[in-house]
């Protein structure tokens, strides 16, 4: 299974002090040397971490394919078509969110989304849609002309963390934080089955399948067992691990878990 390393949190650390260090560009060679298959970055509308010049330099200099996560904002669509990363993954954005909290709403203005997808594909950029594990979303993504879907694993990750209460929770909300363990186990099993089913459905429909959000060294193994998922995009847990062992070791350890 391929590993896309999201290096946004290197820029988050830089922006915490509004200085030039650490430089996300320095991560490119380290990730490639450690066995990563892709560099993932998120160019947000508010540019809270990755900036335009970061994204431009990363696309130009990366020895690995670059997956640019982004919203449908006109200036960002222009940026994608001008600089042509290997792939653009369209995601929803809320200004107040800490991180992306769910998949795209594909029922809201599908004509506008289809136009964005078409424009990116004309620029020879692969297009992926970040979706919740919902059967409607898989079929809609295919009809809209996307080549990939990335399944949002936030709920799975949060249920896993709640069941293993010594692990940190993700930002993805669960109905109640006070649930018996047998109920949590059933909910986790159901969410995993939903992800596996949707991955299979997407693959059978001709879409390529990635997954990501909240995945870490503890919870990733079951996701790796879903055969239709060919790529995972993982960032925060790798950068957090790198604080203690270095980025190259952190990437290599994750890559080994993916097989």
C-alpha positions in Angstrom: 0.0 0.0 0.0 1.3 3.5 -0.9 2.0 6.1 1.7 1.3 9.8 1.2 3.0 11.9 3.9 1.1 15.0 4.7 3.7 17.6 5.7 1.3 20.4 6.7 2.2 20.1 10.4 5.8 21.1 9.7 4.3 24.4 8.4 2.0 24.5 11.5 5.1 24.5 13.7 6.7 27.2 11.6 3.6 29.4 11.8 3.4 29.0 15.6 6.3 31.5 15.8 5.8 33.3 12.5 9.4 32.5 11.4 11.1 30.6 8.6 12.0 27.4 10.4 11.2 24.6 9.9 10.9 24.7 6.2 8.5 22.1 4.8 10.7 21.9 1.6 13.4 20.2 3.6 11.0 17.3 4.3 10.8 16.2 0.6 14.1 14.4 0.3 13.8 12.8 3.8 10.3 11.4 3.0 11.5 10.0 -0.3 14.6 8.4 1.3 12.4 6.9 4.0 10.2 5.2 1.4 7.2 7.5 1.1 5.3 7.3 -2.2 3.7 10.8 -2.2 3.8 14.2 -0.6 0.5 15.6 0.5 -0.2 19.2 1.4 -3.3 21.3 2.0 -3.5 24.8 0.6 -6.3 26.2 2.7 -8.3 29.3 1.8 -7.0 31.1 4.9 -3.4 29.9 4.2 -3.0 29.1 7.9 -0.1 26.8 7.4 1.0 26.0 3.8 1.4 29.2 1.8 1.3 29.6 -2.0 5.1 29.9 -2.2 5.4 26.7 -0.2 3.1 24.8 -2.5 4.7 26.1 -5.6 8.2 25.1 -4.4 7.0 21.7 -3.2 5.4 20.9 -6.6 8.4 22.1 -8.5 11.1 20.3 -6.4 9.4 17.2 -4.9 11.0 13.9 -6.1 7.7 12.3 -5.3 4.2 13.0 -6.7 2.4 15.8 -4.9 -1.2 15.6 -3.8 -2.6 19.0 -3.2 -5.7 19.1 -0.9 -7.8 22.1 -1.5 -11.3 23.7 -1.6 -13.1 24.9 -4.7 -12.1 28.5 -4.2 -11.5 30.1 -7.6 -8.0 31.4 -6.7 -7.0 27.9 -5.5 -8.4 26.2 -8.6 -6.4 28.7 -10.7 -3.3 27.8 -8.7 -3.9 24.0 -9.3 -4.3 24.5 -13.0 -1.3 26.8 -13.3 1.2 24.7 -11.2 -0.3 21.2 -12.0 0.4 19.0 -9.0 0.1 15.3 -9.7 -3.3 15.2 -8.0 -5.8 17.6 -6.4 -8.0 16.3 -3.7 -11.0 18.4 -3.2 -12.0 18.8 0.4 -14.6 20.9 2.3 -13.4 23.7 4.5 -14.8 25.6 7.5 -12.8 28.6 8.7 -13.3 27.7 12.4 -12.3 24.0 12.1 -9.0 22.8 13.5 -8.8 20.1 10.7 -11.1 18.8 8.0 -14.0 17.3 9.9 -15.9 15.5 7.2 -16.3 14.7 3.5 -17.6 16.8 0.7 -21.3 17.5 0.4 -21.7 16.2 -3.2 -25.4 17.2 -3.3 -24.6 20.8 -3.0 -24.1 22.5 -6.4 -22.9 19.4 -8.3 -22.7 21.5 -11.5 -20.1 23.8 -10.0 -18.1 20.9 -8.7 -18.3 19.1 -12.0 -16.9 22.2 -13.7 -14.0 22.4 -11.3 -13.2 18.7 -11.8 -13.4 19.2 -15.6 -11.1 22.2 -15.5 -8.5 20.4 -13.4 -8.6 17.3 -15.6 -8.1 19.5 -18.7 -4.9 20.8 -17.0 -3.8 17.1 -16.7 -4.2 17.0 -12.9 -5.7 13.9 -11.4 -8.8 14.6 -9.3 -9.8 13.0 -6.0 -12.8 13.8 -3.9 -12.6 13.5 -0.1 -15.8 11.7 0.9 -17.6 10.2 3.9 -18.2 6.4 3.6 -21.6 6.9 2.0 -22.9 4.9 -1.0 -24.3 8.1 -2.6 -21.0 9.8 -2.5 -19.2 7.0 -4.3 -21.7 7.0 -7.2 -21.8 10.8 -7.3 -18.0 11.0 -7.5 -18.0 8.7 -10.5 -20.7 10.6 -12.3 -18.9 13.9 -11.6 -15.8 12.7 -13.3 -13.4 12.2 -10.4 -10.7 9.5 -10.8 -10.1 8.9 -7.1 -12.1 9.0 -3.9 -10.4 9.4 -0.5 -12.5 7.8 2.3 -12.7 9.9 5.5 -11.5 7.7 8.3 -12.1 10.2 11.1 -15.0 8.4 12.7 -13.2 5.0 12.6 -10.1 6.7 14.2 -12.2 8.3 16.9 -14.0 5.1 17.8 -10.7 3.3 17.9 -9.3 5.9 20.3 -12.4 5.8 22.6 -12.2 2.0 22.8 -8.5 2.2 23.6 -9.0 5.1 26.1 -5.3 5.7 26.6 -5.1 7.0 23.0 -5.8 10.6 21.9 -9.2 11.3 20.3 -9.5 12.9 16.9 -11.7 15.9 16.3 -14.4 13.8 14.6 -17.4 13.9 16.8 -19.2 10.8 18.2 -22.7 10.8 19.5 -21.7 10.3 23.1 -18.4 10.2 24.9 -19.8 7.9 27.6 -20.5 4.6 26.0 -20.0 1.0 27.2 -17.1 -0.8 25.7 -19.3 -3.4 23.9 -21.3 -0.6 22.3 -18.1 1.1 21.2 -16.8 -2.2 19.8 -20.0 -2.7 17.7 -19.8 0.9 16.5 -16.2 0.4 15.5 -16.9 -2.8 13.7 -19.8 -1.3 11.8 -17.7 1.7 10.8 -14.9 -0.5 9.6 -17.4 -2.7 7.6 -18.8 0.5 6.1 -15.3 1.6 5.0 -14.5 -1.8 3.5 -17.9 -2.0 1.7 -17.5 1.5 0.2 -14.0 0.9 -0.9 -15.1 -2.3 -2.7 -18.0 -0.4 -4.3 -15.7 2.4 -5.4 -13.2 0.0 -6.9 -15.9 -1.9 -8.7 -17.2 1.3 -10.2 -13.7 2.2 -11.7 -12.6 4.7 -9.0 -9.2 4.4 -7.4 -9.4 4.5 -3.6 -7.4 6.3 -0.9 -8.1 6.8 2.7 -7.1 9.2 5.5 -7.8 11.3 8.5 -6.9 10.4 12.1 -4.8 7.4 11.1 -1.8 6.6 13.3 0.6 3.9 14.2 -1.9 2.1 16.5 -5.1 2.1 14.3 -3.8 1.8 10.8 -3.3 -2.0 10.6 -7.0 -2.9 9.9 -7.3 -0.3 7.2 -4.3 -1.8 5.5 -6.2 -5.0 5.2 -8.9 -3.5 2.9 -7.7 -4.6 -0.5 -9.3 -1.9 -2.6 -7.6 0.9 -0.7 -4.3 1.5 -2.5 -3.0 4.6 -0.7 -3.2 6.2 2.8 -2.5 9.9 3.4 -1.2 10.4 6.9 0.4 13.5 8.5 -0.1 14.5 12.1 0.8 11.2 13.7 4.0 11.0 11.5 5.1 14.5 12.3 4.3 14.0 16.0 6.4 10.8 16.0 9.2 12.6 14.3 9.7 14.9 17.3 11.1 11.9 19.2 12.7 9.7 16.5 13.3 12.0 13.5 11.3 12.4 10.4 13.1 9.7 8.4 12.5 7.0 11.1 8.9 8.1 11.6 8.1 7.8 7.9 9.9 4.5 7.6 8.1 3.0 10.6 4.7 4.0 9.1 5.7 2.6 5.7 6.6 -0.7 7.3 3.1 -0.9 8.9 1.6 -0.5 5.4 3.6 -3.4 4.0 
